[in-house]
Amino acid sequence: MTTVIGIDPGKEGGICIISGPSFSLHVDARVMPMMRGKGRSAYNIDALRELFTGQPIDLVVVELQQAMRGGTKFDGAVASFSSGTGFGILLGMLVMGQIPHEVVNSKTWQAKMLKGVVGPDTKAKAALVAQRLQPRINWKKSDHWACKDPHTGKCDAYCIAEYGRRELAKRAGQVLAPLDFAIGA
């Protein structure tokens, strides 16, 4: 049995665990565990520790975080610091736990996982792929009956995990079904 975890590390990010043999996969998509307190939210380190210690893990794939331009110099600095903090926490936990992991640039996993999907918005394309490949999973932002918007962090995390699962299979000489489907946006 193989277990691969994909992580979109932002505060609005997600974590997706894909486990089991390729013919009977179990997919568990979650929002990034956060603690809400006074002012800003913070990463829930205890929940992340439980995630990484509760099962044997073959590979964790974490999306590389990069500084982005914000509306103002201050906004960009705060967002970059926050993003870098979460990224550092995740990598530190993986290294200390001796968990096999890779850091992948968003363009790398998107080139493989979103191939053939029409549209300029990578978040919307990842949501379409997640919904198409795992239609039984609730990809919505909330459980409210009127919510139609996907949680883009969970969708990205699924695509990152599936990218990692396919990379592991390729390294082991296994052949998985191709992803070249054309999905309209």
Secondary structure, DSSP 8 states (H G I E B T S, - for coil): -EEEEEEE-STT-EEEEEEE-TTS-EEEEEE--EE--SSS-EE-HHHHHHHHHSS--SEEEEE-------SSHHHHHHHHHHHHHHHHHHHHHHHHTT--EEEE-HHHHHHHHSTTB-SS-HHHHHHHHHHHH-TTS--BSSS-TT---B-HHHHHHHHHHHHHHHHHHHHTT---------B--
